[in-house]
Amino acid sequence: MITARRMPLARWLVSPFALLLGGLLTAGEPDFFAHYAGTIPGQPAKVSRLDGASDGADKIKVDAFGVFTAKGHDKVRWKVEPVYELAKDSKGEPYLKFGDLDVLTLKKPASIPQREGLKLVDVEAYSAVVWGKQPGKVKLIALAVVDGWPEEIETIALEVLGEVLPPVDPDKPVDPVPTGSLYFAIVRKTGPITADVEKCLKLEAWTEVRAKGHKVRDLMINQVPVKDGKTIPGLNPPCLLVLKTDGKTSALVGPVRSMPANDAEVKALLEIKP
Amino acid sequence: MNTMDYRLPPVFRGSNYAAAPGSWAMPLWNVAALRAVADGTGIKTAVLDTGGDIRHPDLANRIVKSKDFTGSRGGPNDDRNQHGTHCLGTVGAANPDIGVSQGCDLYCGKVLGDSGSGADSSIAGGIDWAAAEGCEVISMSLGGGYSPTIEAACNRASAAGIWVIVAAGNSGSGGVDYPGQLRSCISVAAIDRTFRVANFSSRGDKLDCSGPGVDIISCKPGGGYQSMSGTSMATPFIAGLMTLLRAAMKKQNALIGTEELRALLGSRTVDLGTAGDDNDYGPGWCSPLMLAIGLTPPPAPIAI
């Protein structure tokens, strides 16, 4: 019985025709490795600091920058990774001490990643500007091609110095007094909320005010925080204080106002510029 | 062991409902204003009463733990009195038209027998159990004469930072019951849908707030719903609100004790009746909106 013989699939894949077709199909794709051609083998890779920082080669401050370079390679890519808090063994020693990055003694993956603390800007082929954004520790990694393959040629531990902020809680209200917003304080007499103040606080237009990022709350007159024990002229509850605050100090925006009586009067408050 | 009648039987049992018609109090009191800030997640709230029907669809997945302190045959989830199931539903039924908090974990302590009576040692045991379980709010729709055993348990709970919400009583002008009179407890009066004090609500100078307690619809053992009236019904409603408030305060790391809570309720309730704190309403009605507004941090000090 004669049957048509077909070329096996494996032979198709290695045939000159298939290789030519594959080359044509991938010709337009970027070649990641091509950027790293020309490596100078045998020279030690070294990351150094160019900006003469006084904080030490491995430290930068929040909102400051450092310039790092890796010599010995004509093309270098950079990346940053967060450093992880390390699990500790039964003796209380960390499984992996910070900096021992080439020693794979990490027995247990870290559980709490720290926030990435750097903004990285490639300025040249072999140097990078790193901005300290948040306090913490990060790894700064230089990548180059060695013998035709990308390799982490140098890793340094960078510490971003600054006040360590508590972990971000997504459920927690953001900055209680955002910069640029106003704080509307309805000042009332000490004690339970009276019917007129209740009516004011229930006005629908306050929702619109809050939606604009402003804060609204009532304060008993003895709760109004005034610096240096001074008194606010004209403060006669119920009334309205419009405040601009930076979170540390508040300042009056205009005089003491009468308490809004309706939605239109509340909406008119939106005309006030922070 | 003293056995006393600590039950506060509902002064009125109204209609039964197969499907929940919804409590009038939820929209009228604007519970949504406080729910928008926190739903009670992370808070364990205990209802110490006649037990609770864990098979009720609105409670089946809400009660996380139950315990019987009365030695009843049926155990903590056999509520033949129906009072406890009603109170549990008001605190945290899955149906948001019935229960105030859908996020909290409910703990059911049966400290009153099926007849509605309970020993003071059972009630104190229930309070200590709730505290040991990590409950942060305790609702007790019960009352009676003074008991040093119960006082000691309430004091222990309050000292541990737990808010103990207690019914004022249904004796009208007869004065606020114990343990509602204790400083370690927050006592609750009952008002109706017109914000007028219920005629049965106990009067006195030891009232900390008023809650909805007339014709309140909540869960009925075996399924369905029923309406009841009494300060027993106002108490779990306030306990539910306190659960929401506590969850919100916990988010802000701003937890307060019983005395601070009493002061807060005194300043953030809406005045009813005679101006200021009075013997009918206490400081006034506990408004979820006002509590929510009060959660906004005060402004930074003002420079003149």
Interface residues (C-beta under 8 A of the other chain):
Chain A: D169 D171 K172 P173 P176 V177 Y183 A185 T190 G191 P192 I193 T194 A195 E198 L201 K202 K215 V216 R217 D218 L219 M220 Q223 V224 P225 V226 K227 D228 K230 T231 I232 L241 L243 T245 D246 G247 K248 T249 S250 A251 L252
Chain B: K251 Q252 G266 S267 R268 T269 V270 D271 A275 G276 D277 P283 G284 S287 L289 M290 I293 G294 T296 P297 P298 P299 A300 P301 I302 A303 I304
